[in-house]
Amino acid sequence: MEKIWIITIAIVSFLILNFLFYKSLYDYVKKEVGERMWKIGIGGNKFYFWQSSLFFSTAGTALILYILKWTKVLNF
């Protein structure tokens, strides 16, 4: 049962961090790159945005799980 909670916390924290990254940077990156370049995707602009989003969410989730383990909230 404990493993289910760990997986649930990891998935929820990953999704929340990914959503926060998307909401805070999507419009800014789209404006900086340009509407035309964003639509046609020259240079993989969308790819780099989502790649950085996944990296940020993964690193943030690992940090959250480490802090929860360090404070002995989770035991794994």
C-alpha positions as CSV (number, residue, x, y, z in Angstrom):
1,M,0.0,0.0,0.0
2,E,2.9,2.4,0.7
3,K,4.2,2.0,-2.8
4,I,0.9,3.1,-4.3
5,W,1.1,6.4,-2.2
6,I,4.7,7.0,-3.4
7,I,3.7,6.5,-7.1
8,T,0.6,8.7,-6.6
9,I,2.6,11.5,-5.0
10,A,5.2,11.2,-7.8
11,I,2.7,11.3,-10.6
12,V,0.7,14.2,-9.1
13,S,3.7,16.3,-8.4
14,F,5.0,15.7,-11.9
15,L,1.7,16.7,-13.4
16,I,1.4,19.8,-11.2
17,L,5.0,20.9,-12.0
18,N,4.4,20.4,-15.7
19,F,1.2,22.4,-15.6
20,L,2.9,25.2,-13.7
21,F,5.7,25.3,-16.2
22,Y,3.3,25.3,-19.1
23,K,1.1,28.1,-17.7
24,S,4.0,30.3,-16.7
25,L,6.2,30.0,-19.9
26,Y,4.1,29.0,-22.9
27,D,2.8,32.4,-23.9
28,Y,6.2,34.0,-23.2
29,V,8.1,31.5,-25.3
30,K,5.5,31.7,-28.1
31,K,5.8,35.5,-28.2
32,E,9.7,35.4,-28.2
33,V,10.0,32.8,-30.9
34,G,7.3,34.4,-33.0
35,E,3.9,33.1,-34.0
36,R,5.0,32.0,-37.5
37,M,8.0,30.2,-36.3
38,W,6.0,28.5,-33.5
39,K,3.3,27.3,-35.9
40,I,5.6,25.8,-38.5
41,G,8.1,24.5,-35.9
42,I,11.3,25.5,-37.6
43,G,14.2,24.5,-35.4
44,G,12.1,22.3,-33.2
45,N,10.8,25.2,-31.1
46,K,7.9,23.2,-29.7
47,F,10.1,20.2,-29.2
48,Y,12.6,22.2,-27.1
49,F,9.8,23.7,-25.0
50,W,8.3,20.4,-24.1
51,Q,11.7,18.8,-23.6
52,S,12.6,21.5,-21.1
53,S,9.2,21.1,-19.5
54,L,9.7,17.3,-19.0
55,F,13.2,17.9,-17.6
56,F,12.0,20.6,-15.1
57,S,9.1,18.4,-14.0
58,T,11.3,15.3,-13.6
59,A,13.9,17.2,-11.6
60,G,11.3,18.9,-9.5
61,T,9.6,15.6,-8.7
62,A,12.9,14.0,-7.8
63,L,13.6,16.9,-5.5
64,I,10.1,16.7,-3.9
65,L,10.5,12.9,-3.3
66,Y,14.0,13.4,-1.8
67,I,12.7,16.1,0.6
68,L,9.8,13.9,1.6
69,K,12.2,11.0,2.2
70,W,14.6,13.2,4.1
71,T,11.9,14.5,6.4
72,K,10.7,10.9,6.9
73,V,7.3,11.5,5.5
74,L,7.8,8.7,3.0
75,N,9.7,5.5,3.6
76,F,11.1,3.7,0.5
